[in-house]
């Protein structure tokens, strides 16, 4: 299986409180590659 964790901003900067700023993923490399291969790095 895979694990996911969302991180939300505290609102202490210009990003509004509650904004999802990070998605952490953990799991086997092949599963992760399948899930994120279409995403671009910011």
mmCIF entry with sequence, helices, sheets and N, C-alpha, C, O atoms, coordinates in Angstrom:
data_MODEL
# 
_entry.id   MODEL 
# 
_entity.id                         1 
_entity.type                       polymer 
_entity.pdbx_number_of_molecules   1 
# 
_entity_poly.entity_id                      1 
_entity_poly.type                           'polypeptide(L)' 
_entity_poly.nstd_linkage                   no 
_entity_poly.nstd_monomer                   no 
_entity_poly.pdbx_seq_one_letter_code       
;(UNK)(UNK)(UNK)(UNK)(UNK)(UNK)(UNK)(UNK)(UNK)(UNK)(UNK)(UNK)(UNK)(UNK)(UNK)(UNK)
(UNK)(UNK)(UNK)(UNK)(UNK)(UNK)(UNK)(UNK)(UNK)(UNK)(UNK)(UNK)(UNK)(UNK)(UNK)(UNK)
(UNK)(UNK)(UNK)(UNK)(UNK)(UNK)(UNK)(UNK)(UNK)(UNK)
;
_entity_poly.pdbx_seq_one_letter_code_can   XXXXXXXXXXXXXXXXXXXXXXXXXXXXXXXXXXXXXXXXXX 
_entity_poly.pdbx_strand_id                 A 
# 
loop_
_entity_poly_seq.entity_id 
_entity_poly_seq.num 
_entity_poly_seq.mon_id 
_entity_poly_seq.hetero 
1 1  UNK n 
1 2  UNK n 
1 3  UNK n 
1 4  UNK n 
1 5  UNK n 
1 6  UNK n 
1 7  UNK n 
1 8  UNK n 
1 9  UNK n 
1 10 UNK n 
1 11 UNK n 
1 12 UNK n 
1 13 UNK n 
1 14 UNK n 
1 15 UNK n 
1 16 UNK n 
1 17 UNK n 
1 18 UNK n 
1 19 UNK n 
1 20 UNK n 
1 21 UNK n 
1 22 UNK n 
1 23 UNK n 
1 24 UNK n 
1 25 UNK n 
1 26 UNK n 
1 27 UNK n 
1 28 UNK n 
1 29 UNK n 
1 30 UNK n 
1 31 UNK n 
1 32 UNK n 
1 33 UNK n 
1 34 UNK n 
1 35 UNK n 
1 36 UNK n 
1 37 UNK n 
1 38 UNK n 
1 39 UNK n 
1 40 UNK n 
1 41 UNK n 
1 42 UNK n 
# 
_struct_asym.id          A 
_struct_asym.entity_id   1 
# 
_struct_conf.conf_type_id            HELX_P 
_struct_conf.id                      HELX_P1 
_struct_conf.pdbx_PDB_helix_id       AA1 
_struct_conf.beg_label_comp_id       UNK 
_struct_conf.beg_label_asym_id       A 
_struct_conf.beg_label_seq_id        29 
_struct_conf.pdbx_beg_PDB_ins_code   ? 
_struct_conf.end_label_comp_id       UNK 
_struct_conf.end_label_asym_id       A 
_struct_conf.end_label_seq_id        36 
_struct_conf.pdbx_end_PDB_ins_code   ? 
_struct_conf.beg_auth_comp_id        UNK 
_struct_conf.beg_auth_asym_id        A 
_struct_conf.beg_auth_seq_id         29 
_struct_conf.end_auth_comp_id        UNK 
_struct_conf.end_auth_asym_id        A 
_struct_conf.end_auth_seq_id         36 
_struct_conf.pdbx_PDB_helix_class    1 
_struct_conf.details                 ? 
_struct_conf.pdbx_PDB_helix_length   8 
# 
_struct_conf_type.id          HELX_P 
_struct_conf_type.criteria    ? 
_struct_conf_type.reference   ? 
# 
_struct_sheet.id               AA1 
_struct_sheet.type             ? 
_struct_sheet.number_strands   2 
_struct_sheet.details          ? 
# 
_struct_sheet_order.sheet_id     AA1 
_struct_sheet_order.range_id_1   1 
_struct_sheet_order.range_id_2   2 
_struct_sheet_order.offset       ? 
_struct_sheet_order.sense        anti-parallel 
# 
loop_
_struct_sheet_range.sheet_id 
_struct_sheet_range.id 
_struct_sheet_range.beg_label_comp_id 
_struct_sheet_range.beg_label_asym_id 
_struct_sheet_range.beg_label_seq_id 
_struct_sheet_range.pdbx_beg_PDB_ins_code 
_struct_sheet_range.end_label_comp_id 
_struct_sheet_range.end_label_asym_id 
_struct_sheet_range.end_label_seq_id 
_struct_sheet_range.pdbx_end_PDB_ins_code 
_struct_sheet_range.beg_auth_comp_id 
_struct_sheet_range.beg_auth_asym_id 
_struct_sheet_range.beg_auth_seq_id 
_struct_sheet_range.end_auth_comp_id 
_struct_sheet_range.end_auth_asym_id 
_struct_sheet_range.end_auth_seq_id 
AA1 1 UNK A 3  ? UNK A 8  ? UNK A 3  UNK A 8  
AA1 2 UNK A 20 ? UNK A 26 ? UNK A 20 UNK A 26 
# 
loop_
_atom_site.group_PDB 
_atom_site.id 
_atom_site.type_symbol 
_atom_site.label_atom_id 
_atom_site.label_alt_id 
_atom_site.label_comp_id 
_atom_site.label_asym_id 
_atom_site.label_entity_id 
_atom_site.label_seq_id 
_atom_site.pdbx_PDB_ins_code 
_atom_site.Cartn_x 
_atom_site.Cartn_y 
_atom_site.Cartn_z 
_atom_site.occupancy 
_atom_site.B_iso_or_equiv 
_atom_site.pdbx_formal_charge 
_atom_site.auth_seq_id 
_atom_site.auth_comp_id 
_atom_site.auth_asym_id 
_atom_site.auth_atom_id 
_atom_site.pdbx_PDB_model_num 
ATOM 1   N N  . UNK A 1 1  ? 0.797  -1.173 0.000   1.00 0.00 ? 1  UNK A N  1 
ATOM 2   C CA . UNK A 1 1  ? 0.000  0.000  0.000   1.00 0.00 ? 1  UNK A CA 1 
ATOM 3   C C  . UNK A 1 1  ? 0.852  1.255  0.000   1.00 0.00 ? 1  UNK A C  1 
ATOM 4   O O  . UNK A 1 1  ? 2.076  1.210  0.129   1.00 0.00 ? 1  UNK A O  1 
ATOM 5   N N  . UNK A 1 2  ? 0.183  2.339  -0.145  1.00 0.00 ? 2  UNK A N  1 
ATOM 6   C CA . UNK A 1 2  ? 0.822  3.655  -0.154  1.00 0.00 ? 2  UNK A CA 1 
ATOM 7   C C  . UNK A 1 2  ? 0.214  4.514  0.944   1.00 0.00 ? 2  UNK A C  1 
ATOM 8   O O  . UNK A 1 2  ? -0.948 4.344  1.313   1.00 0.00 ? 2  UNK A O  1 
ATOM 9   N N  . UNK A 1 3  ? 1.010  5.432  1.458   1.00 0.00 ? 3  UNK A N  1 
ATOM 10  C CA . UNK A 1 3  ? 0.556  6.366  2.481   1.00 0.00 ? 3  UNK A CA 1 
ATOM 11  C C  . UNK A 1 3  ? 0.630  7.779  1.926   1.00 0.00 ? 3  UNK A C  1 
ATOM 12  O O  . UNK A 1 3  ? 1.522  8.097  1.140   1.00 0.00 ? 3  UNK A O  1 
ATOM 13  N N  . UNK A 1 4  ? -0.305 8.624  2.334   1.00 0.00 ? 4  UNK A N  1 
ATOM 14  C CA . UNK A 1 4  ? -0.316 10.022 1.898   1.00 0.00 ? 4  UNK A CA 1 
ATOM 15  C C  . UNK A 1 4  ? -0.594 10.911 3.094   1.00 0.00 ? 4  UNK A C  1 
ATOM 16  O O  . UNK A 1 4  ? -1.332 10.538 4.006   1.00 0.00 ? 4  UNK A O  1 
ATOM 17  N N  . UNK A 1 5  ? 0.012  12.103 3.079   1.00 0.00 ? 5  UNK A N  1 
ATOM 18  C CA . UNK A 1 5  ? -0.211 13.084 4.135   1.00 0.00 ? 5  UNK A CA 1 
ATOM 19  C C  . UNK A 1 5  ? -0.271 14.468 3.514   1.00 0.00 ? 5  UNK A C  1 
ATOM 20  O O  . UNK A 1 5  ? 0.618  14.851 2.753   1.00 0.00 ? 5  UNK A O  1 
ATOM 21  N N  . UNK A 1 6  ? -1.320 15.224 3.836   1.00 0.00 ? 6  UNK A N  1 
ATOM 22  C CA . UNK A 1 6  ? -1.450 16.600 3.367   1.00 0.00 ? 6  UNK A CA 1 
ATOM 23  C C  . UNK A 1 6  ? -0.967 17.543 4.458   1.00 0.00 ? 6  UNK A C  1 
ATOM 24  O O  . UNK A 1 6  ? -1.226 17.321 5.640   1.00 0.00 ? 6  UNK A O  1 
ATOM 25  N N  . UNK A 1 7  ? -0.266 18.594 4.055   1.00 0.00 ? 7  UNK A N  1 
ATOM 26  C CA . UNK A 1 7  ? 0.193  19.625 4.986   1.00 0.00 ? 7  UNK A CA 1 
ATOM 27  C C  . UNK A 1 7  ? -0.523 20.915 4.627   1.00 0.00 ? 7  UNK A C  1 
ATOM 28  O O  . UNK A 1 7  ? -0.533 21.323 3.466   1.00 0.00 ? 7  UNK A O  1 
ATOM 29  N N  . UNK A 1 8  ? -1.123 21.557 5.620   1.00 0.00 ? 8  UNK A N  1 
ATOM 30  C CA . UNK A 1 8  ? -1.822 22.816 5.384   1.00 0.00 ? 8  UNK A CA 1 
ATOM 31  C C  . UNK A 1 8  ? -1.055 23.970 6.006   1.00 0.00 ? 8  UNK A C  1 
ATOM 32  O O  . UNK A 1 8  ? -0.402 23.812 7.038   1.00 0.00 ? 8  UNK A O  1 
ATOM 33  N N  . UNK A 1 9  ? -1.138 25.123 5.374   1.00 0.00 ? 9  UNK A N  1 
ATOM 34  C CA . UNK A 1 9  ? -0.425 26.319 5.812   1.00 0.00 ? 9  UNK A CA 1 
ATOM 35  C C  . UNK A 1 9  ? -1.094 26.909 7.049   1.00 0.00 ? 9  UNK A C  1 
ATOM 36  O O  . UNK A 1 9  ? -2.313 26.838 7.202   1.00 0.00 ? 9  UNK A O  1 
ATOM 37  N N  . UNK A 1 10 ? -0.282 27.492 7.928   1.00 0.00 ? 10 UNK A N  1 
ATOM 38  C CA . UNK A 1 10 ? -0.796 28.114 9.156   1.00 0.00 ? 10 UNK A CA 1 
ATOM 39  C C  . UNK A 1 10 ? -1.294 29.531 8.918   1.00 0.00 ? 10 UNK A C  1 
ATOM 40  O O  . UNK A 1 10 ? -1.953 30.103 9.785   1.00 0.00 ? 10 UNK A O  1 
ATOM 41  N N  . UNK A 1 11 ? -0.993 30.106 7.759   1.00 0.00 ? 11 UNK A N  1 
ATOM 42  C CA . UNK A 1 11 ? -1.480 31.442 7.437   1.00 0.00 ? 11 UNK A CA 1 
ATOM 43  C C  . UNK A 1 11 ? -0.642 32.567 8.004   1.00 0.00 ? 11 UNK A C  1 
ATOM 44  O O  . UNK A 1 11 ? -1.136 33.687 8.142   1.00 0.00 ? 11 UNK A O  1 
ATOM 45  N N  . UNK A 1 12 ? 0.617  32.303 8.339   1.00 0.00 ? 12 UNK A N  1 
ATOM 46  C CA . UNK A 1 12 ? 1.485  33.334 8.915   1.00 0.00 ? 12 UNK A CA 1 
ATOM 47  C C  . UNK A 1 12 ? 2.260  34.125 7.864   1.00 0.00 ? 12 UNK A C  1 
ATOM 48  O O  . UNK A 1 12 ? 3.001  35.048 8.200   1.00 0.00 ? 12 UNK A O  1 
ATOM 49  N N  . UNK A 1 13 ? 2.090  33.766 6.601   1.00 0.00 ? 13 UNK A N  1 
ATOM 50  C CA . UNK A 1 13 ? 2.724  34.511 5.502   1.00 0.00 ? 13 UNK A CA 1 
ATOM 51  C C  . UNK A 1 13 ? 1.630  34.925 4.535   1.00 0.00 ? 13 UNK A C  1 
ATOM 52  O O  . UNK A 1 13 ? 0.475  35.072 4.936   1.00 0.00 ? 13 UNK A O  1 
ATOM 53  N N  . UNK A 1 14 ? 1.974  35.117 3.267   1.00 0.00 ? 14 UNK A N  1 
ATOM 54  C CA . UNK A 1 14 ? 0.955  35.557 2.306   1.00 0.00 ? 14 UNK A CA 1 
ATOM 55  C C  . UNK A 1 14 ? 0.015  34.453 1.846   1.00 0.00 ? 14 UNK A C  1 
ATOM 56  O O  . UNK A 1 14 ? -0.983 34.730 1.182   1.00 0.00 ? 14 UNK A O  1 
ATOM 57  N N  . UNK A 1 15 ? 0.318  33.212 2.188   1.00 0.00 ? 15 UNK A N  1 
ATOM 58  C CA . UNK A 1 15 ? -0.556 32.095 1.815   1.00 0.00 ? 15 UNK A CA 1 
ATOM 59  C C  . UNK A 1 15 ? -1.670 31.986 2.858   1.00 0.00 ? 15 UNK A C  1 
ATOM 60  O O  . UNK A 1 15 ? -1.384 31.937 4.054   1.00 0.00 ? 15 UNK A O  1 
ATOM 61  N N  . UNK A 1 16 ? -2.925 31.948 2.429   1.00 0.00 ? 16 UNK A N  1 
ATOM 62  C CA . UNK A 1 16 ? -4.042 31.890 3.377   1.00 0.00 ? 16 UNK A CA 1 
ATOM 63  C C  . UNK A 1 16 ? -4.006 30.633 4.256   1.00 0.00 ? 16 UNK A C  1 
ATOM 64  O O  . UNK A 1 16 ? -3.621 29.556 3.801   1.00 0.00 ? 16 UNK A O  1 
ATOM 65  N N  . UNK A 1 17 ? -4.407 30.786 5.502   1.00 0.00 ? 17 UNK A N  1 
ATOM 66  C CA . UNK A 1 17 ? -4.480 29.655 6.433   1.00 0.00 ? 17 UNK A CA 1 
ATOM 67  C C  . UNK A 1 17 ? -5.379 28.571 5.854   1.00 0.00 ? 17 UNK A C  1 
ATOM 68  O O  . UNK A 1 17 ? -6.425 28.854 5.269   1.00 0.00 ? 17 UNK A O  1 
ATOM 69  N N  . UNK A 1 18 ? -4.953 27.334 6.028   1.00 0.00 ? 18 UNK A N  1 
ATOM 70  C CA . UNK A 1 18 ? -5.742 26.205 5.553   1.00 0.00 ? 18 UNK A CA 1 
ATOM 71  C C  . UNK A 1 18 ? -5.432 25.762 4.141   1.00 0.00 ? 18 UNK A C  1 
ATOM 72  O O  . UNK A 1 18 ? -5.946 24.741 3.685   1.00 0.00 ? 18 UNK A O  1 
ATOM 73  N N  . UNK A 1 19 ? -4.582 26.530 3.425   1.00 0.00 ? 19 UNK A N  1 
ATOM 74  C CA . UNK A 1 19 ? -4.202 26.156 2.065   1.00 0.00 ? 19 UNK A CA 1 
ATOM 75  C C  . UNK A 1 19 ? -3.324 24.909 2.102   1.00 0.00 ? 19 UNK A C  1 
ATOM 76  O O  . UNK A 1 19 ? -2.359 24.854 2.865   1.00 0.00 ? 19 UNK A O  1 
ATOM 77  N N  . UNK A 1 20 ? -3.648 23.916 1.291   1.00 0.00 ? 20 UNK A N  1 
ATOM 78  C CA . UNK A 1 20 ? -2.811 22.717 1.203   1.00 0.00 ? 20 UNK A CA 1 
ATOM 79  C C  . UNK A 1 20 ? -1.558 23.090 0.418   1.00 0.00 ? 20 UNK A C  1 
ATOM 80  O O  . UNK A 1 20 ? -1.640 23.500 -0.740  1.00 0.00 ? 20 UNK A O  1 
ATOM 81  N N  . UNK A 1 21 ? -0.394 22.944 1.061   1.00 0.00 ? 21 UNK A N  1 
ATOM 82  C CA . UNK A 1 21 ? 0.859  23.358 0.431   1.00 0.00 ? 21 UNK A CA 1 
ATOM 83  C C  . UNK A 1 21 ? 1.781  22.191 0.091   1.00 0.00 ? 21 UNK A C  1 
ATOM 84  O O  . UNK A 1 21 ? 2.687  22.341 -0.729  1.00 0.00 ? 21 UNK A O  1 
ATOM 85  N N  . UNK A 1 22 ? 1.562  21.030 0.711   1.00 0.00 ? 22 UNK A N  1 
ATOM 86  C CA . UNK A 1 22 ? 2.446  19.888 0.483   1.00 0.00 ? 22 UNK A CA 1 
ATOM 87  C C  . UNK A 1 22 ? 1.619  18.608 0.473   1.00 0.00 ? 22 UNK A C  1 
ATOM 88  O O  . UNK A 1 22 ? 0.687  18.444 1.261   1.00 0.00 ? 22 UNK A O  1 
ATOM 89  N N  . UNK A 1 23 ? 1.976  17.713 -0.426  1.00 0.00 ? 23 UNK A N  1 
ATOM 90  C CA . UNK A 1 23 ? 1.441  16.353 -0.418  1.00 0.00 ? 23 UNK A CA 1 
ATOM 91  C C  . UNK A 1 23 ? 2.626  15.420 -0.251  1.00 0.00 ? 23 UNK A C  1 
ATOM 92  O O  . UNK A 1 23 ? 3.485  15.338 -1.129  1.00 0.00 ? 23 UNK A O  1 
ATOM 93  N N  . UNK A 1 24 ? 2.676  14.723 0.864   1.00 0.00 ? 24 UNK A N  1 
ATOM 94  C CA . UNK A 1 24 ? 3.742  13.750 1.099   1.00 0.00 ? 24 UNK A CA 1 
ATOM 95  C C  . UNK A 1 24 ? 3.241  12.359 0.749   1.00 0.00 ? 24 UNK A C  1 
ATOM 96  O O  . UNK A 1 24 ? 2.163  11.953 1.183   1.00 0.00 ? 24 UNK A O  1 
ATOM 97  N N  . UNK A 1 25 ? 4.020  11.634 -0.032  1.00 0.00 ? 25 UNK A N  1 
ATOM 98  C CA . UNK A 1 25 ? 3.657  10.273 -0.437  1.00 0.00 ? 25 UNK A CA 1 
ATOM 99  C C  . UNK A 1 25 ? 4.762  9.310  -0.049  1.00 0.00 ? 25 UNK A C  1 
ATOM 100 O O  . UNK A 1 25 ? 5.945  9.633  -0.156  1.00 0.00 ? 25 UNK A O  1 
ATOM 101 N N  . UNK A 1 26 ? 4.372  8.121  0.404   1.00 0.00 ? 26 UNK A N  1 
ATOM 102 C CA . UNK A 1 26 ? 5.354  7.104  0.745   1.00 0.00 ? 26 UNK A CA 1 
ATOM 103 C C  . UNK A 1 26 ? 4.820  5.753  0.277   1.00 0.00 ? 26 UNK A C  1 
ATOM 104 O O  . UNK A 1 26 ? 3.656  5.417  0.496   1.00 0.00 ? 26 UNK A O  1 
ATOM 105 N N  . UNK A 1 27 ? 5.677  5.005  -0.358  1.00 0.00 ? 27 UNK A N  1 
ATOM 106 C CA . UNK A 1 27 ? 5.286  3.687  -0.830  1.00 0.00 ? 27 UNK A CA 1 
ATOM 107 C C  . UNK A 1 27 ? 6.354  3.126  -1.742  1.00 0.00 ? 27 UNK A C  1 
ATOM 108 O O  . UNK A 1 27 ? 7.400  3.750  -1.927  1.00 0.00 ? 27 UNK A O  1 
ATOM 109 N N  . UNK A 1 28 ? 6.112  1.967  -2.312  1.00 0.00 ? 28 UNK A N  1 
ATOM 110 C CA . UNK A 1 28 ? 7.074  1.365  -3.227  1.00 0.00 ? 28 UNK A CA 1 
ATOM 111 C C  . UNK A 1 28 ? 7.339  2.289  -4.424  1.00 0.00 ? 28 UNK A C  1 
ATOM 112 O O  . UNK A 1 28 ? 6.430  2.952  -4.923  1.00 0.00 ? 28 UNK A O  1 
ATOM 113 N N  . UNK A 1 29 ? 8.578  2.320  -4.868  1.00 0.00 ? 29 UNK A N  1 
ATOM 114 C CA . UNK A 1 29 ? 8.982  3.227  -5.946  1.00 0.00 ? 29 UNK A CA 1 
ATOM 115 C C  . UNK A 1 29 ? 8.103  3.101  -7.188  1.00 0.00 ? 29 UNK A C  1 
ATOM 116 O O  . UNK A 1 29 ? 7.699  4.117  -7.755  1.00 0.00 ? 29 UNK A O  1 
ATOM 117 N N  . UNK A 1 30 ? 7.801  1.892  -7.619  1.00 0.00 ? 30 UNK A N  1 
ATOM 118 C CA . UNK A 1 30 ? 6.983  1.715  -8.831  1.00 0.00 ? 30 UNK A CA 1 
ATOM 119 C C  . UNK A 1 30 ? 5.592  2.308  -8.655  1.00 0.00 ? 30 UNK A C  1 
ATOM 120 O O  . UNK A 1 30 ? 5.052  2.915  -9.580  1.00 0.00 ? 30 UNK A O  1 
ATOM 121 N N  . UNK A 1 31 ? 5.015  2.134  -7.475  1.00 0.00 ? 31 UNK A N  1 
ATOM 122 C CA . UNK A 1 31 ? 3.687  2.693  -7.216  1.00 0.00 ? 31 UNK A CA 1 
ATOM 123 C C  . UNK A 1 31 ? 3.743  4.215  -7.229  1.00 0.00 ? 31 UNK A C  1 
ATOM 124 O O  . UNK A 1 31 ? 2.852  4.866  -7.775  1.00 0.00 ? 31 UNK A O  1 
ATOM 125 N N  . UNK A 1 32 ? 4.786  4.785  -6.630  1.00 0.00 ? 32 UNK A N  1 
ATOM 126 C CA . UNK A 1 32 ? 4.931  6.243  -6.585  1.00 0.00 ? 32 UNK A CA 1 
ATOM 127 C C  . UNK A 1 32 ? 5.145  6.803  -7.987  1.00 0.00 ? 32 UNK A C  1 
ATOM 128 O O  . UNK A 1 32 ? 4.558  7.824  -8.345  1.00 0.00 ? 32 UNK A O  1 
ATOM 129 N N  . UNK A 1 33 ? 5.976  6.145  -8.774  1.00 0.00 ? 33 UNK A N  1 
ATOM 130 C CA . UNK A 1 33 ? 6.215  6.599  -10.148 1.00 0.00 ? 33 UNK A CA 1 
ATOM 131 C C  . UNK A 1 33 ? 4.909  6.636  -10.944 1.00 0.00 ? 33 UNK A C  1 
ATOM 132 O O  . UNK A 1 33 ? 4.667  7.574  -11.703 1.00 0.00 ? 33 UNK A O  1 
ATOM 133 N N  . UNK A 1 34 ? 4.077  5.622  -10.769 1.00 0.00 ? 34 UNK A N  1 
ATOM 134 C CA . UNK A 1 34 ? 2.793  5.568  -11.466 1.00 0.00 ? 34 UNK A CA 1 
ATOM 135 C C  . UNK A 1 34 ? 1.883  6.716  -11.029 1.00 0.00 ? 34 UNK A C  1 
ATOM 136 O O  . UNK A 1 34 ? 1.192  7.309  -11.856 1.00 0.00 ? 34 UNK A O  1 
ATOM 137 N N  . UNK A 1 35 ? 1.881  7.027  -9.745  1.00 0.00 ? 35 UNK A N  1 
ATOM 138 C CA . UNK A 1 35 ? 1.005  8.073  -9.216  1.00 0.00 ? 35 UNK A CA 1 
ATOM 139 C C  . UNK A 1 35 ? 1.420  9.482  -9.620  1.00 0.00 ? 35 UNK A C  1 
ATOM 140 O O  . UNK A 1 35 ? 0.565  10.340 -9.838  1.00 0.00 ? 35 UNK A O  1 
ATOM 141 N N  . UNK A 1 36 ? 2.737  9.731  -9.725  1.00 0.00 ? 36 UNK A N  1 
ATOM 142 C CA . UNK A 1 36 ? 3.195  11.119 -9.875  1.00 0.00 ? 36 UNK A CA 1 
ATOM 143 C C  . UNK A 1 36 ? 3.899  11.431 -11.197 1.00 0.00 ? 36 UNK A C  1 
ATOM 144 O O  . UNK A 1 36 ? 4.344  12.561 -11.394 1.00 0.00 ? 36 UNK A O  1 
ATOM 145 N N  . UNK A 1 37 ? 4.008  10.483 -12.085 1.00 0.00 ? 37 UNK A N  1 
ATOM 146 C CA . UNK A 1 37 ? 4.790  10.727 -13.309 1.00 0.00 ? 37 UNK A CA 1 
ATOM 147 C C  . UNK A 1 37 ? 4.259  11.891 -14.143 1.00 0.00 ? 37 UNK A C  1 
ATOM 148 O O  . UNK A 1 37 ? 5.024  12.511 -14.882 1.00 0.00 ? 37 UNK A O  1 
ATOM 149 N N  . UNK A 1 38 ? 2.976  12.197 -14.040 1.00 0.00 ? 38 UNK A N  1 
ATOM 150 C CA . UNK A 1 38 ? 2.382  13.287 -14.827 1.00 0.00 ? 38 UNK A CA 1 
ATOM 151 C C  . UNK A 1 38 ? 2.548  14.658 -14.159 1.00 0.00 ? 38 UNK A C  1 
ATOM 152 O O  . UNK A 1 38 ? 2.243  15.678 -14.777 1.00 0.00 ? 38 UNK A O  1 
ATOM 153 N N  . UNK A 1 39 ? 3.025  14.699 -12.915 1.00 0.00 ? 39 UNK A N  1 
ATOM 154 C CA . UNK A 1 39 ? 3.161  15.966 -12.188 1.00 0.00 ? 39 UNK A CA 1 
ATOM 155 C C  . UNK A 1 39 ? 4.483  16.648 -12.517 1.00 0.00 ? 39 UNK A C  1 
ATOM 156 O O  . UNK A 1 39 ? 5.489  15.984 -12.769 1.00 0.00 ? 39 UNK A O  1 
ATOM 157 N N  . UNK A 1 40 ? 4.472  17.976 -12.512 1.00 0.00 ? 40 UNK A N  1 
ATOM 158 C CA . UNK A 1 40 ? 5.694  18.746 -12.741 1.00 0.00 ? 40 UNK A CA 1 
ATOM 159 C C  . UNK A 1 40 ? 6.237  19.258 -11.418 1.00 0.00 ? 40 UNK A C  1 
ATOM 160 O O  . UNK A 1 40 ? 5.473  19.543 -10.495 1.00 0.00 ? 40 UNK A O  1 
ATOM 161 N N  . UNK A 1 41 ? 7.550  19.374 -11.326 1.00 0.00 ? 41 UNK A N  1 
ATOM 162 C CA . UNK A 1 41 ? 8.184  19.968 -10.161 1.00 0.00 ? 41 UNK A CA 1 
ATOM 163 C C  . UNK A 1 41 ? 8.031  21.476 -10.244 1.00 0.00 ? 41 UNK A C  1 
ATOM 164 O O  . UNK A 1 41 ? 8.208  22.068 -11.308 1.00 0.00 ? 41 UNK A O  1 
ATOM 165 N N  . UNK A 1 42 ? 7.702  22.094 -9.121  1.00 0.00 ? 42 UNK A N  1 
ATOM 166 C CA . UNK A 1 42 ? 7.553  23.556 -9.105  1.00 0.00 ? 42 UNK A CA 1 
ATOM 167 C C  . UNK A 1 42 ? 8.876  24.231 -8.883  1.00 0.00 ? 42 UNK A C  1 
ATOM 168 O O  . UNK A 1 42 ? 8.943  25.460 -8.840  1.00 0.00 ? 42 UNK A O  1 
# 
